[in-house]
């Protein structure tokens, strides 16, 4: 029996259903393709941004040059003629990228990112810092080299590289936490890759930041500034370019 005129046959209905199913599959394929293309573009943009940021971070900012002579003078006045100027320059690089007006969300200010309480304390400790002016570049650099030496004199380590790494860890997170890490460590004289990776009871975010701080200063940024003076963990071959970076245990290259 044939269906009434205008009513599709079962075969026609099946064909129509197959057609719509095919169309839907094609549309899904197109959407998947477009999604894959967009995701690829997004990943490329993110990768470029990260690469550009790393490239920027690994270059000496132009504004650093105006402070080179002052930093060297202040460092040698406190630490002597062999002052690790490259280390201090690298530390300022990490702290503020040499922006004298830098301000952190937690209240640290200036080239060397002193907190108000620390600026107040160190101003009372040293007559040369009595002005307590962390937004003044000269004061900020003087305070950094004085504070770094104050920390350095209170730390023991197996090498000058490790000792400076511990001092930087203390500058970033506090001397008490350095002592606690050393008490918990099987190798208390070694910082990067060993003792400084121990969490003594701070938040995971604070631990990651503190472990990263001395490593990025000494192993990434310090080599950039070897033309300014000696470093703590890097050395220069008088007859050629930088000879390398000390390993993560603080040994010489």
HUCORKA-V653577 format. One line per field, one symbol per residue. ss: DSSP state (h for helix, s for strand, l for the rest). A space follows every 50 residues. Layout:
ss = ???
//
This chain:
ss = lllllllllhhhhhhhhhhhhhhhhhhhhhhhhhhhhhhhhhhhhhhhhh hhhhhhhllllhhhhhhhhhhhhhhhhhhlllllhhhhhhhhhhhhllll llslllllsllllslhhhhhhhhhhlhhhlllllllhhhhhhhhhhhhhh hhlllllllhhhhhhhhhhhhhhlhhhhhhhhhhllllllllllhhhlll lllhhhhhhhhhhhhhhhhhhhhhhllllllllssslllllsssslllll lll
//
